Amino acid sequence: MLQIKTKITYNKKIKGSYFRIALKAPGIAVKALPGQFINIKVSDSCEPLLRRPFGVHRVKKDDIEALYEVVGPATQILSQRKPGEYLDVIGPLGNGFTPVIKNKPLNILIAGGMGVAPLVFLAEKLKKSKNVVLIGAKTKEQIMCEKEFKDLGCEVKVATDDGSTGFKGYVSGFLEEVLSGAHYPKSVVYACGPRPMLKEISRISKKYNISAQVSLEEHMACGVGACLGCVTNTRSGFKRVCKEGPVFNGDEIIW
């Protein structure tokens, strides 16, 4: 874990309220693993007081990329930061995904909303395997990173709550339809998104006897395990999402 001043390479709007930022952070980039995150101080003042966590989206040489949506004052401030400016960043933080390589399983990557962010980095690490990606969002305008996954050789399927594109319904329901309609032996599920989605993903994966690794989204105050503000209940007691997680085995969580 490092705390460094990172130079903004670019900070650009993708579409709507969604942005992609790249930070020059070679010390973090060389250590980062899929599923880990960085904690960014978005301004040089005391407001906002707390850092904001962002999953590592991609690593390009010395640059770390993150995706974010402008949803409040902190991300609004971040969206206004310019290339060449510096941000105070801590990372890489947390425990990430553990890619299963033995027996060459089929990897099923499932993203809900901004949950696509760390899964692109994971897909890069798994690109020599067969990967199916299920992306879920409320509407087609909120579908993110479809092209990035396809460029990595993934088979991509889309679900929208309103049926504006792809499967109509939640991406968890889409997973059940996919699994019930085909035989996927030796599969591993990797998922990131809202907690209710991850709960369903874990239940469905267990039903079909498939291992599931889930990345929890929680409010993280310190990001380093000190404040105990992001604990989640597991079968082996309470664990800190920012430290022991954010990635857990789906069976481990008491939903």
C-alpha positions as CSV (number, residue, x, y, z in Angstrom):
1,M,0.0,0.0,0.0
2,L,1.3,3.4,-1.0
3,Q,0.2,7.0,-0.3
4,I,1.4,9.2,-3.2
5,K,0.6,12.3,-5.2
6,T,-0.5,11.2,-8.6
7,K,-0.7,13.3,-11.7
8,I,-4.0,13.3,-13.7
9,T,-3.3,12.0,-17.2
10,Y,-6.9,12.5,-18.3
11,N,-10.3,13.0,-16.8
12,K,-13.0,12.8,-19.4
13,K,-16.7,12.3,-19.7
14,I,-17.7,9.0,-21.3
15,K,-21.5,9.7,-21.5
16,G,-24.1,11.3,-19.3
17,S,-22.8,11.5,-15.8
18,Y,-20.1,8.8,-16.3
19,F,-16.4,9.7,-16.3
20,R,-13.1,7.9,-16.8
21,I,-10.0,9.1,-15.0
22,A,-6.3,8.0,-15.4
23,L,-3.7,8.7,-12.8
24,K,0.1,8.4,-13.2
25,A,0.9,6.0,-10.4
26,P,3.6,3.5,-11.4
27,G,4.1,2.3,-7.8
28,I,0.5,1.4,-7.4
29,A,0.0,0.2,-11.0
30,V,2.7,-2.5,-10.7
31,K,1.0,-3.9,-7.5
32,A,-2.7,-3.6,-8.3
33,L,-4.8,-6.7,-8.8
34,P,-8.3,-7.1,-10.2
35,G,-10.9,-6.3,-7.5
36,Q,-8.6,-4.0,-5.5
37,F,-9.4,-0.3,-5.1
38,I,-7.7,3.1,-4.6
39,N,-8.8,5.8,-2.2
40,I,-8.7,9.3,-3.6
41,K,-8.7,12.7,-1.8
42,V,-10.7,14.5,-4.4
43,S,-9.8,18.1,-3.3
44,D,-6.9,19.9,-1.6
45,S,-9.3,21.4,1.0
46,C,-11.0,19.7,4.0
47,E,-14.2,19.4,2.1
48,P,-15.1,16.7,1.5
49,L,-13.3,15.3,4.6
50,L,-13.3,11.6,3.6
51,R,-11.5,10.0,0.7
52,R,-13.6,8.2,-1.9
53,P,-12.9,4.6,-3.0
54,F,-12.8,3.6,-6.7
55,G,-12.2,0.1,-8.0
56,V,-9.2,-0.3,-10.3
57,H,-10.7,-0.3,-13.8
58,R,-7.6,-0.9,-15.9
59,V,-3.8,-0.6,-15.6
60,K,-2.0,0.8,-18.7
61,K,1.8,0.9,-18.0
62,D,2.2,3.5,-15.3
63,D,-1.4,4.7,-15.4
64,I,-4.3,3.5,-13.2
65,E,-7.8,4.0,-14.6
66,A,-11.0,4.4,-12.6
67,L,-14.6,4.8,-13.7
68,Y,-17.0,6.9,-11.7
69,E,-20.4,8.4,-11.9
70,V,-21.2,11.9,-10.6
71,V,-23.7,11.3,-7.8
72,G,-22.8,13.8,-5.2
73,P,-20.5,16.7,-4.2
74,A,-17.3,14.6,-4.0
75,T,-17.6,13.1,-7.5
76,Q,-18.7,16.5,-8.8
77,I,-15.5,18.0,-7.6
78,L,-13.5,15.1,-9.0
79,S,-15.2,15.5,-12.4
80,Q,-13.8,19.1,-12.5
81,R,-10.2,18.2,-11.9
82,K,-7.9,18.8,-14.9
83,P,-5.1,16.9,-16.6
84,G,-1.8,17.9,-15.0
85,E,-3.3,18.4,-11.6
86,Y,-2.3,16.2,-8.7
87,L,-4.4,14.0,-6.4
88,D,-3.5,12.3,-3.2
89,V,-4.1,8.6,-3.6
90,I,-3.7,5.5,-1.4
91,G,-3.6,2.1,-2.9
92,P,-3.8,-0.6,-3.9
93,L,-6.2,-1.5,-1.1
94,G,-8.3,-4.6,-0.2
95,N,-8.3,-8.2,-1.4
96,G,-9.3,-8.8,-5.0
97,F,-10.5,-11.6,-7.1
98,T,-8.7,-14.9,-7.1
99,P,-8.7,-16.1,-10.8
100,V,-9.3,-19.9,-11.0
101,I,-7.0,-21.2,-13.7
102,K,-6.9,-25.0,-12.9
103,N,-9.0,-27.1,-15.3
104,K,-9.6,-24.1,-17.5
105,P,-13.1,-23.2,-16.2
106,L,-15.6,-21.1,-18.1
107,N,-15.6,-17.6,-16.4
108,I,-18.9,-15.9,-16.0
109,L,-18.4,-12.2,-15.1
110,I,-21.5,-10.4,-13.9
111,A,-21.7,-6.6,-13.5
112,G,-24.5,-4.5,-12.1
113,G,-24.3,-0.8,-12.9
114,M,-20.9,0.6,-12.1
115,G,-19.9,-3.0,-11.1
116,V,-18.4,-3.2,-14.6
117,A,-15.4,-1.1,-13.4
118,P,-13.2,-3.8,-11.8
119,L,-14.4,-6.6,-14.1
120,V,-12.7,-5.2,-17.1
121,F,-9.4,-5.4,-15.3
122,L,-10.3,-9.0,-14.4
123,A,-11.2,-9.9,-18.0
124,E,-7.8,-8.7,-19.1
125,K,-6.2,-11.1,-16.7
126,L,-8.5,-13.9,-17.8
127,K,-8.3,-13.2,-21.6
128,K,-6.6,-16.6,-22.3
129,S,-9.7,-18.3,-20.9
130,K,-13.3,-18.5,-22.2
131,N,-15.3,-15.6,-20.7
132,V,-19.0,-14.8,-20.7
133,V,-19.9,-11.3,-19.4
134,L,-23.4,-10.4,-18.3
135,I,-23.9,-6.7,-17.9
136,G,-27.0,-5.4,-16.1
137,A,-28.3,-1.8,-15.9
138,K,-31.6,0.0,-15.5
139,T,-31.7,1.2,-19.2
140,K,-29.6,0.8,-22.3
141,E,-28.1,4.3,-21.7
142,Q,-26.5,3.0,-18.6
143,I,-24.8,0.0,-20.1
144,M,-21.1,0.5,-19.7
145,C,-17.9,-1.2,-21.2
146,E,-19.6,-3.5,-23.6
147,K,-17.0,-2.7,-26.3
148,E,-14.1,-3.1,-23.9
149,F,-15.2,-6.6,-23.0
150,K,-15.8,-7.6,-26.6
151,D,-12.3,-6.2,-27.5
152,L,-10.9,-8.7,-24.9
153,G,-12.6,-11.6,-26.7
154,C,-15.5,-12.0,-24.2
155,E,-18.9,-13.1,-25.1
156,V,-21.1,-10.3,-23.9
157,K,-24.8,-10.5,-23.0
158,V,-26.9,-7.5,-21.7
159,A,-29.9,-7.2,-19.4
160,T,-31.9,-4.0,-18.7
161,D,-34.6,-3.5,-16.1
162,D,-36.8,-1.8,-18.6
163,G,-36.1,-4.1,-21.5
164,S,-34.7,-1.3,-23.6
165,T,-32.0,-3.7,-24.8
166,G,-31.1,-7.3,-24.3
167,F,-32.9,-9.4,-21.6
168,K,-35.7,-7.7,-19.8
169,G,-35.2,-7.9,-16.1
170,Y,-32.5,-8.1,-13.5
171,V,-29.1,-9.5,-14.5
172,S,-29.4,-12.1,-11.7
173,G,-32.5,-13.4,-13.4
174,F,-30.6,-13.4,-16.7
175,L,-27.9,-15.6,-15.0
176,E,-30.5,-18.1,-14.0
177,E,-31.9,-18.2,-17.6
178,V,-28.4,-18.6,-19.0
179,L,-27.5,-21.4,-16.6
180,S,-30.8,-23.3,-17.0
181,G,-30.6,-23.2,-20.8
182,A,-27.1,-24.5,-21.2
183,H,-24.6,-26.9,-19.5
184,Y,-21.7,-25.0,-18.0
185,P,-19.5,-27.4,-16.2
186,K,-16.5,-26.2,-14.3
187,S,-17.7,-22.6,-14.2
188,V,-16.7,-19.8,-11.9
189,V,-18.8,-16.7,-11.3
190,Y,-17.2,-13.3,-10.6
191,A,-19.6,-10.5,-9.7
192,C,-19.7,-6.9,-8.7
193,G,-22.7,-4.7,-8.1
194,P,-25.4,-3.8,-5.6
195,R,-25.8,-6.0,-2.6
196,P,-29.3,-7.4,-3.5
197,M,-27.9,-8.4,-6.9
198,L,-24.9,-10.2,-5.3
199,K,-27.2,-12.0,-2.8
200,E,-29.2,-13.4,-5.7
201,I,-26.0,-14.2,-7.7
202,S,-24.7,-16.2,-4.7
203,R,-28.0,-18.1,-4.3
204,I,-28.2,-19.0,-8.0
205,S,-24.6,-20.0,-8.2
206,K,-25.0,-22.3,-5.2
207,K,-28.2,-23.8,-6.8
208,Y,-26.1,-24.8,-9.8
209,N,-23.1,-25.8,-7.8
210,I,-20.9,-23.0,-9.2
211,S,-18.3,-21.2,-7.2
212,A,-19.0,-17.4,-6.9
213,Q,-16.7,-14.6,-5.9
214,V,-18.5,-11.4,-5.1
215,S,-17.2,-7.8,-4.7
216,L,-19.2,-6.0,-2.1
217,E,-20.1,-2.3,-2.4
218,E,-20.1,-0.6,1.0
219,H,-19.6,2.9,2.4
220,M,-15.9,3.0,3.3
221,A,-14.7,5.8,5.5
222,C,-11.0,5.1,6.0
223,G,-10.4,2.4,3.4
224,V,-7.7,0.7,5.4
225,G,-9.6,-1.2,8.1
226,A,-9.1,1.2,11.0
227,C,-12.6,2.7,11.5
228,L,-14.7,-0.5,11.3
229,G,-17.3,1.4,9.4
230,C,-17.8,-1.1,6.6
231,V,-18.1,-4.5,8.4
232,T,-20.2,-7.2,6.9
233,N,-21.5,-10.4,8.7
234,T,-19.9,-13.6,7.5
235,R,-19.9,-17.2,8.6
236,S,-16.7,-16.6,10.4
237,G,-17.7,-13.4,12.1
238,F,-17.7,-9.7,11.1
239,K,-15.2,-8.7,8.5
240,R,-14.1,-5.4,7.1
241,V,-15.1,-5.0,3.4
242,C,-12.2,-2.6,2.8
243,K,-9.6,-4.9,4.4
244,E,-10.7,-8.6,4.3
245,G,-12.7,-7.8,1.1
246,P,-14.1,-6.3,-1.0
247,V,-14.1,-9.7,-2.6
248,F,-15.6,-12.6,-0.7
249,N,-16.8,-16.1,-1.6
250,G,-20.6,-15.8,-2.0
251,D,-21.2,-18.6,0.4
252,E,-19.2,-16.8,3.1
253,I,-21.6,-13.8,3.4
254,I,-24.6,-13.9,5.7
255,W,-26.9,-12.0,3.5
